[in-house]
Amino acid sequence: MTYCVGMVLDRGIVLMSDTRTNSGVDNISVFRKMFHWAVPGERIISVMTAGNLATTQSVISRLEERSKTPEERSNSLLELPTMFQVAVETGKLLRETVQDTQSENGEQGKGRFTASMIVAGQIKGMEPRLFMIYPEGNFIEASFDTPFFQIGETKYGRPILIRGYDRNMSFEDAVKLLMVSFDSTLKANLSVGLPLDMMVIERDKYEPAHEQRIEATDEYFLSVSSGWSDALRTAFHSLPNFSFGQPGNG
């Protein structure tokens, strides 16, 4: 499994993904799940993946080939005119890959080779945009009401994002919020693991404003993890004490 988050801010987009891939507790590997393509001064596009590794790698490889092969340039992420069409084309490739793999594997392949993706980026003259693409190839776009997307193991880190998100927050605070979300997920689920990949896309910059791999020894991540644990314990002990003798408590 995995955990990936894409978050839209007024200043741009912040992305974070883990790198753990496992086929059982005795077969755990590290694979990158965040990819990006950029034309400086013109566009930047990033894709994060979750689900069957063979499926996601096939889609990413096809996207890479299109960015390098002249006869495929009409469908390349580097040539498509809008982020909407980037999402359409990525969804089409994902759907075709899932269907082809399931067809080759018959009934045993149903549901085993699915994947989902987050597509983010900006093309010059347009707004930064964020999409979540489903295995069927259809997708939804982030909005003011739904400003972030998660794929993979979403449930453990979601409450923190809901409580802490602010569209006006700085990139630094957004990264801190994502680290807390990931830390909670890491502690709750062994299928998500370090290192983490993080990227910041600043509005109208068309190249990564910041890119980093966060290892298990990263001092800032460790301080956030321990600080959040201490803050939760402090908050818990500051709550009013329960008493079995109080009216209404049974």
C-alpha contacts under 8 A as a table, 3 or more apart, distances in Angstrom:
res1	aa1	res2	aa2	distance
1	M	20	R	7.21
1	M	21	T	6.12
1	M	22	N	6.86
1	M	50	A	6.91
1	M	51	G	6.30
1	M	152	G	6.12
1	M	153	E	6.91
1	M	191	S	5.31
1	M	192	V	6.45
2	T	17	S	7.66
2	T	18	D	6.20
2	T	19	T	7.09
2	T	20	R	6.30
2	T	21	T	7.01
2	T	50	A	5.87
2	T	51	G	7.40
2	T	151	I	7.66
2	T	152	G	4.94
2	T	153	E	6.02
2	T	191	S	6.48
2	T	192	V	5.15
2	T	193	G	7.85
3	Y	17	S	5.83
3	Y	18	D	5.79
3	Y	50	A	7.21
3	Y	150	Q	7.15
3	Y	151	I	5.89
3	Y	152	G	4.65
3	Y	153	E	5.16
3	Y	154	T	6.57
3	Y	182	F	7.81
3	Y	192	V	6.36
4	C	15	L	7.60
4	C	16	M	5.74
4	C	17	S	4.19
4	C	18	D	6.57
4	C	48	M	6.83
4	C	49	T	7.50
4	C	50	A	7.43
4	C	150	Q	5.60
4	C	151	I	5.38
4	C	152	G	6.58
5	V	15	L	5.79
5	V	16	M	5.44
5	V	17	S	6.45
5	V	118	I	7.99
5	V	148	F	7.05
5	V	149	F	5.68
5	V	150	Q	4.54
5	V	151	I	6.74
5	V	178	L	7.78
6	G	13	I	7.05
6	G	14	V	5.93
6	G	15	L	4.58
6	G	16	M	6.71
6	G	118	I	6.99
6	G	120	A	7.56
6	G	130	L	7.31
6	G	148	F	5.52
6	G	149	F	5.33
6	G	150	Q	6.63
7	M	13	I	5.58
7	M	14	V	5.24
7	M	15	L	6.41
7	M	130	L	7.87
7	M	147	P	6.13
7	M	148	F	4.24
7	M	149	F	6.60
8	V	12	G	6.07
8	V	13	I	4.62
8	V	14	V	6.68
8	V	129	R	7.81
8	V	130	L	7.13
8	V	142	A	7.53
8	V	147	P	5.46
8	V	148	F	6.06
8	V	167	R	7.18
9	L	12	G	5.10
9	L	13	I	5.78
9	L	14	V	7.73
9	L	147	P	7.74
9	L	166	D	7.80
9	L	167	R	4.76
9	L	168	N	6.35
9	L	169	M	7.14
10	D	167	R	5.87
10	D	168	N	5.81
11	R	168	N	7.69
11	R	170	S	7.63
11	R	171	F	7.66
11	R	202	E	6.01
11	R	203	R	5.66
12	G	128	P	6.53
12	G	200	V	7.61
12	G	201	I	5.64
12	G	202	E	4.58
12	G	203	R	4.63
13	I	120	A	7.61
13	I	121	G	7.71
13	I	128	P	7.37
13	I	200	V	6.03
13	I	201	I	5.07
13	I	202	E	6.54
13	I	203	R	7.75
14	V	171	F	7.25
14	V	174	A	7.15
14	V	175	V	7.23
14	V	198	M	7.61
14	V	199	M	6.03
14	V	200	V	4.64
14	V	201	I	6.25
15	L	198	M	5.66
15	L	199	M	5.24
15	L	200	V	6.36
16	M	34	M	7.88
16	M	178	L	7.25
16	M	196	L	6.89
16	M	197	D	5.56
16	M	198	M	4.38
16	M	199	M	6.51
17	S	33	K	6.59
17	S	34	M	6.57
17	S	48	M	7.24
17	S	196	L	5.62
17	S	197	D	5.30
17	S	198	M	6.66
18	D	32	R	7.87
18	D	33	K	7.22
18	D	192	V	6.47
18	D	193	G	5.95
18	D	194	L	5.99
18	D	195	P	6.21
18	D	196	L	4.40
18	D	197	D	6.24
19	T	30	V	5.23
19	T	31	F	5.13
19	T	32	R	5.37
19	T	33	K	6.19
19	T	192	V	7.53
19	T	193	G	6.37
19	T	194	L	6.30
19	T	195	P	6.04
19	T	196	L	6.14
19	T	197	D	7.49
20	R	28	I	6.94
20	R	29	S	5.93
20	R	30	V	4.95
20	R	31	F	6.37
20	R	191	S	6.70
20	R	192	V	5.63
20	R	193	G	5.07
20	R	194	L	6.86
20	R	195	P	7.94
21	T	28	I	5.81
21	T	29	S	5.19
21	T	30	V	5.99
21	T	31	F	6.56
21	T	53	L	7.66
21	T	191	S	7.21
21	T	192	V	7.88
22	N	25	V	6.94
22	N	27	N	5.63
22	N	28	I	4.31
22	N	29	S	6.13
22	N	191	S	6.67
23	S	26	D	7.57
23	S	27	N	5.36
23	S	28	I	6.58
24	G	27	N	5.51
24	G	28	I	7.22
25	V	28	I	6.66
32	R	35	F	7.76
32	R	197	D	7.84
33	K	48	M	5.43
33	K	49	T	5.29
33	K	50	A	7.33
34	M	46	S	7.14
34	M	47	V	5.87
34	M	48	M	4.46
34	M	49	T	6.79
34	M	197	D	6.95
35	F	46	S	5.55
35	F	47	V	5.28
35	F	48	M	6.38
36	H	44	I	7.19
36	H	45	I	5.50
36	H	46	S	4.04
36	H	47	V	6.18
37	W	44	I	5.84
37	W	45	I	5.32
37	W	46	S	6.41
37	W	77	L	7.81
37	W	78	L	7.50
38	A	42	E	7.83
38	A	43	R	5.64
38	A	44	I	4.21
38	A	45	I	6.27
38	A	78	L	7.52
38	A	206	Y	6.68
38	A	207	E	6.07
39	V	42	E	5.35
39	V	43	R	5.19
39	V	44	I	6.34
39	V	78	L	7.27
39	V	206	Y	6.96
39	V	207	E	7.53
40	P	43	R	6.53
40	P	44	I	7.65
40	P	205	K	7.96
40	P	206	Y	5.60
40	P	207	E	6.01
41	G	124	K	7.41
41	G	205	K	6.78
41	G	206	Y	5.50
41	G	207	E	7.75
42	E	123	I	6.09
42	E	124	K	5.12
42	E	206	Y	6.04
43	R	78	L	7.63
43	R	121	G	7.44
43	R	122	Q	5.65
43	R	123	I	4.34
43	R	124	K	5.89
43	R	206	Y	4.86
43	R	207	E	7.48
44	I	121	G	5.31
44	I	122	Q	5.64
44	I	123	I	6.65
44	I	206	Y	4.87
44	I	207	E	5.80
44	I	208	P	7.87
45	I	77	L	7.48
45	I	119	V	7.26
45	I	120	A	5.78
45	I	121	G	4.31
45	I	122	Q	6.61
46	S	119	V	5.79
46	S	120	A	5.17
46	S	121	G	5.97
47	V	117	M	6.73
47	V	118	I	5.64
47	V	119	V	4.63
47	V	120	A	6.45
48	M	117	M	5.53
48	M	118	I	5.10
48	M	119	V	6.63
49	T	56	T	6.28
49	T	115	A	7.26
49	T	116	S	6.09
49	T	117	M	4.58
49	T	118	I	6.61
49	T	151	I	7.86
50	A	53	L	7.69
50	A	56	T	7.30
50	A	115	A	5.63
50	A	116	S	5.42
50	A	117	M	6.23
50	A	151	I	6.31
50	A	152	G	5.64
51	G	55	T	7.74
51	G	56	T	7.14
51	G	113	F	7.48
51	G	114	T	6.05
51	G	115	A	4.10
51	G	116	S	6.28
51	G	152	G	7.07
52	N	55	T	5.40
52	N	56	T	6.37
52	N	112	R	7.27
52	N	113	F	5.22
52	N	114	T	5.90
52	N	115	A	5.67
53	L	56	T	5.22
53	L	57	Q	5.95
54	A	57	Q	5.23
54	A	58	S	6.09
54	A	113	F	7.80
55	T	58	S	5.22
55	T	59	V	6.45
55	T	94	L	7.77
55	T	97	T	6.44
55	T	98	V	6.64
55	T	101	T	7.87
55	T	113	F	6.31
55	T	114	T	7.09
55	T	115	A	6.77
56	T	59	V	5.20
56	T	60	I	6.21
56	T	94	L	7.75
56	T	115	A	6.58
57	Q	60	I	5.11
57	Q	61	S	5.98
58	S	61	S	5.13
58	S	62	R	6.24
58	S	97	T	7.28
59	V	62	R	5.19
59	V	63	L	6.27
59	V	90	T	7.86
59	V	93	L	6.19
59	V	94	L	6.07
59	V	97	T	6.93
60	I	63	L	5.05
60	I	64	E	6.12
61	S	64	E	5.00
61	S	65	E	6.16
62	R	65	E	5.08
62	R	66	R	6.26
63	L	66	R	5.23
63	L	67	S	6.47
63	L	76	S	6.94
63	L	77	L	7.25
63	L	90	T	7.91
64	E	67	S	5.23
64	E	68	K	6.66
65	E	68	K	5.24
65	E	69	T	5.91
66	R	69	T	5.30
66	R	70	P	7.62
66	R	72	E	5.10
66	R	73	R	5.90
66	R	75	N	6.88
66	R	76	S	5.01
66	R	77	L	7.69
67	S	70	P	7.92
67	S	72	E	7.59
67	S	73	R	6.44
67	S	76	S	5.23
67	S	77	L	6.65
67	S	78	L	6.30
68	K	73	R	7.74
69	T	72	E	5.54
69	T	73	R	6.50
70	P	73	R	5.18
71	E	74	S	7.49
72	E	75	N	5.85
72	E	76	S	6.44
73	R	76	S	4.70
73	R	78	L	7.66
73	R	79	E	6.33
74	S	79	E	6.25
74	S	80	L	6.91
75	N	79	E	6.88
75	N	80	L	6.36
75	N	89	E	7.19
76	S	79	E	5.25
76	S	80	L	6.17
77	L	80	L	5.55
77	L	86	V	5.97
80	L	83	M	7.68
80	L	85	Q	6.37
80	L	86	V	6.28
81	P	85	Q	7.02
81	P	123	I	7.82
82	T	85	Q	5.34
82	T	86	V	6.46
82	T	123	I	6.69
83	M	86	V	4.79
83	M	87	A	6.25
83	M	121	G	7.11
83	M	122	Q	6.81
83	M	123	I	6.88
83	M	129	R	6.74
84	F	87	A	5.15
84	F	88	V	6.27
85	Q	88	V	4.81
85	Q	89	E	6.06
86	V	89	E	5.27
86	V	90	T	6.10
87	A	90	T	5.13
87	A	91	G	5.95
87	A	119	V	6.60
87	A	131	F	6.85
87	A	133	I	7.45
87	A	139	F	7.52
88	V	91	G	5.16
88	V	92	K	6.13
88	V	137	G	7.71
88	V	138	N	7.72
89	E	92	K	5.00
89	E	93	L	6.30
90	T	93	L	5.21
90	T	94	L	6.19
90	T	137	G	7.69
91	G	94	L	5.03
91	G	95	R	6.08
91	G	133	I	6.05
91	G	134	Y	7.43
91	G	135	P	7.79
91	G	136	E	7.54
91	G	137	G	3.92
91	G	138	N	6.16
91	G	139	F	7.29
92	K	95	R	5.19
92	K	96	E	6.14
92	K	137	G	5.42
93	L	96	E	5.16
93	L	97	T	6.05
93	L	137	G	7.62
94	L	97	T	5.17
94	L	98	V	6.15
94	L	115	A	7.70
94	L	135	P	6.44
94	L	136	E	7.47
94	L	137	G	5.93
95	R	98	V	5.24
95	R	99	Q	6.07
95	R	135	P	5.95
95	R	136	E	5.11
95	R	137	G	4.75
96	E	99	Q	5.16
96	E	100	D	5.95
97	T	100	D	5.20
97	T	101	T	6.10
98	V	101	T	5.30
98	V	102	Q	6.12
98	V	113	F	6.15
98	V	114	T	5.90
98	V	115	A	7.73
98	V	135	P	7.05
98	V	136	E	7.99
99	Q	102	Q	5.19
99	Q	103	S	5.97
100	D	103	S	5.08
100	D	104	E	6.22
101	T	104	E	5.20
101	T	105	N	6.32
101	T	109	G	7.25
101	T	113	F	6.90
102	Q	105	N	5.10
102	Q	106	G	5.89
102	Q	107	E	7.46
102	Q	108	Q	7.90
102	Q	109	G	4.66
102	Q	110	K	5.71
102	Q	111	G	7.89
102	Q	112	R	7.94
102	Q	113	F	6.83
103	S	106	G	5.21
103	S	109	G	7.41
104	E	109	G	7.78
105	N	108	Q	6.00
105	N	109	G	4.78
105	N	110	K	7.98
106	G	109	G	5.50
106	G	110	K	7.17
107	E	110	K	5.44
108	Q	112	R	7.79
109	G	112	R	5.38
109	G	113	F	6.61
110	K	113	F	7.21
111	G	114	T	5.84
114	T	135	P	5.66
115	A	134	Y	7.23
115	A	135	P	5.29
116	S	132	M	7.52
116	S	133	I	5.68
116	S	134	Y	4.93
116	S	135	P	5.34
116	S	151	I	6.86
117	M	132	M	5.88
117	M	133	I	5.06
117	M	134	Y	6.81
117	M	151	I	7.16
118	I	130	L	7.26
118	I	131	F	5.67
118	I	132	M	4.56
118	I	133	I	6.10
118	I	149	F	7.45
118	I	150	Q	7.97
118	I	151	I	7.54
119	V	130	L	5.83
119	V	131	F	5.10
119	V	132	M	6.37
119	V	133	I	7.49
120	A	128	P	7.49
120	A	129	R	5.76
120	A	130	L	4.42
120	A	131	F	6.32
121	G	128	P	5.55
121	G	129	R	5.73
121	G	130	L	6.76
121	G	201	I	7.31
122	Q	126	M	6.65
122	Q	127	E	6.17
122	Q	128	P	4.35
122	Q	129	R	6.28
122	Q	203	R	7.64
122	Q	204	D	7.51
122	Q	206	Y	6.86
123	I	126	M	5.68
123	I	127	E	7.39
123	I	128	P	7.39
123	I	206	Y	7.50
124	K	204	D	6.98
124	K	206	Y	7.70
127	E	203	R	7.94
128	P	203	R	6.65
129	R	141	E	7.44
129	R	142	A	7.24
130	L	141	E	5.80
130	L	142	A	5.48
131	F	139	F	6.55
131	F	140	I	5.63
131	F	141	E	4.39
131	F	142	A	6.07
131	F	149	F	7.81
132	M	139	F	5.45
132	M	140	I	5.53
132	M	141	E	6.48
132	M	142	A	7.94
132	M	149	F	6.61
133	I	137	G	6.10
133	I	138	N	5.91
133	I	139	F	4.29
133	I	140	I	6.81
134	Y	137	G	5.40
134	Y	138	N	5.67
134	Y	139	F	5.86
135	P	138	N	7.57
142	A	145	D	7.86
142	A	146	T	5.41
142	A	147	P	5.14
142	A	148	F	6.30
142	A	149	F	7.26
143	S	146	T	4.93
143	S	147	P	5.18
144	F	147	P	5.46
146	T	149	F	7.66
147	P	167	R	7.83
150	Q	154	T	5.78
151	I	154	T	6.04
153	E	156	Y	7.11
153	E	185	T	7.52
153	E	192	V	7.59
154	T	157	G	6.06
154	T	158	R	6.05
155	K	158	R	5.44
155	K	159	P	7.65
156	Y	159	P	7.19
156	Y	181	S	7.59
156	Y	184	S	6.34
156	Y	185	T	5.07
156	Y	188	A	6.94
157	G	160	I	5.76
157	G	161	L	6.77
157	G	180	V	7.83
157	G	181	S	4.31
157	G	182	F	6.22
157	G	184	S	5.92
157	G	185	T	5.49
158	R	161	L	5.20
158	R	162	I	6.26
158	R	181	S	7.01
159	P	162	I	5.15
159	P	163	R	6.24
160	I	163	R	5.28
160	I	164	G	5.90
160	I	177	L	7.61
160	I	180	V	7.45
160	I	181	S	5.89
161	L	164	G	5.22
161	L	165	Y	5.47
161	L	177	L	6.90
161	L	178	L	7.41
161	L	181	S	6.69
162	I	165	Y	5.85
164	G	177	L	6.82
165	Y	169	M	7.66
165	Y	174	A	7.62
165	Y	177	L	7.61
166	D	169	M	5.32
169	M	173	D	6.19
169	M	174	A	6.53
170	S	173	D	5.25
170	S	174	A	6.21
171	F	174	A	4.97
171	F	175	V	6.16
171	F	200	V	7.45
172	E	175	V	5.26
172	E	176	K	6.31
173	D	176	K	4.97
173	D	177	L	6.12
174	A	177	L	5.04
174	A	178	L	6.22
175	V	178	L	5.09
175	V	179	M	6.14
176	K	179	M	5.07
176	K	180	V	6.38
176	K	224	V	7.51
177	L	180	V	5.22
177	L	181	S	6.30
178	L	181	S	4.92
178	L	182	F	6.06
179	M	182	F	5.04
179	M	183	D	5.91
179	M	221	F	6.88
179	M	224	V	7.30
179	M	225	S	7.96
180	V	183	D	5.01
180	V	184	S	6.24
180	V	224	V	6.85
180	V	225	S	6.75
180	V	228	W	7.13
181	S	184	S	5.37
181	S	185	T	6.40
182	F	185	T	4.97
182	F	186	L	5.99
183	D	186	L	5.08
183	D	187	K	6.25
183	D	225	S	6.18
184	S	187	K	5.28
184	S	188	A	6.32
185	T	188	A	5.13
185	T	189	N	5.96
185	T	192	V	7.08
186	L	189	N	5.54
186	L	190	L	6.60
186	L	192	V	5.63
186	L	193	G	6.00
187	K	190	L	7.47
189	N	192	V	6.00
190	L	193	G	6.81
193	G	196	L	7.61
194	L	214	I	7.41
194	L	215	E	6.22
194	L	216	A	6.01
195	P	213	R	6.56
195	P	214	I	5.33
195	P	215	E	4.51
195	P	216	A	6.13
196	L	213	R	5.66
196	L	214	I	4.91
196	L	215	E	6.66
197	D	211	E	7.74
197	D	212	Q	5.99
197	D	213	R	4.58
197	D	214	I	6.18
198	M	210	H	7.95
198	M	211	E	5.78
198	M	212	Q	5.31
198	M	213	R	6.30
198	M	214	I	7.53
199	M	208	P	6.57
199	M	209	A	7.53
199	M	210	H	5.60
199	M	211	E	4.47
199	M	212	Q	6.54
200	V	208	P	5.88
200	V	209	A	5.41
200	V	210	H	5.10
200	V	211	E	6.55
201	I	205	K	7.44
201	I	206	Y	7.46
201	I	207	E	6.85
201	I	208	P	5.23
201	I	209	A	5.58
201	I	210	H	7.42
202	E	205	K	5.67
202	E	206	Y	7.58
202	E	207	E	7.92
202	E	208	P	7.25
202	E	209	A	5.83
203	R	206	Y	7.61
205	K	208	P	7.72
205	K	209	A	7.45
208	P	211	E	6.32
214	I	218	D	6.04
214	I	221	F	7.55
215	E	218	D	5.31
216	A	221	F	7.99
216	A	222	L	7.86
217	T	222	L	7.25
218	D	221	F	5.46
218	D	222	L	6.23
219	E	222	L	5.13
219	E	223	S	6.17
220	Y	223	S	5.07
220	Y	224	V	6.19
221	F	224	V	5.08
221	F	225	S	6.12
222	L	225	S	5.06
222	L	226	S	6.21
223	S	226	S	5.30
223	S	227	G	5.76
224	V	227	G	5.05
224	V	228	W	5.89
225	S	228	W	5.34
225	S	229	S	6.39
226	S	229	S	5.15
226	S	230	D	6.23
227	G	230	D	5.13
227	G	231	A	6.06
228	W	231	A	5.00
228	W	232	L	6.14
229	S	232	L	5.24
229	S	233	R	6.37
230	D	233	R	5.22
230	D	234	T	6.19
231	A	234	T	5.06
231	A	235	A	6.05
232	L	235	A	5.06
232	L	236	F	6.04
233	R	236	F	5.06
233	R	237	H	6.25
234	T	237	H	5.31
234	T	238	S	6.20
235	A	238	S	5.11
235	A	239	L	6.65
236	F	239	L	5.57
237	H	240	P	7.97
243	S	246	Q	5.55
243	S	249	N	7.30
244	F	249	N	5.85
244	F	250	G	6.75
245	G	249	N	7.06
245	G	250	G	7.81
246	Q	249	N	5.69
246	Q	250	G	7.87
247	P	250	G	7.08
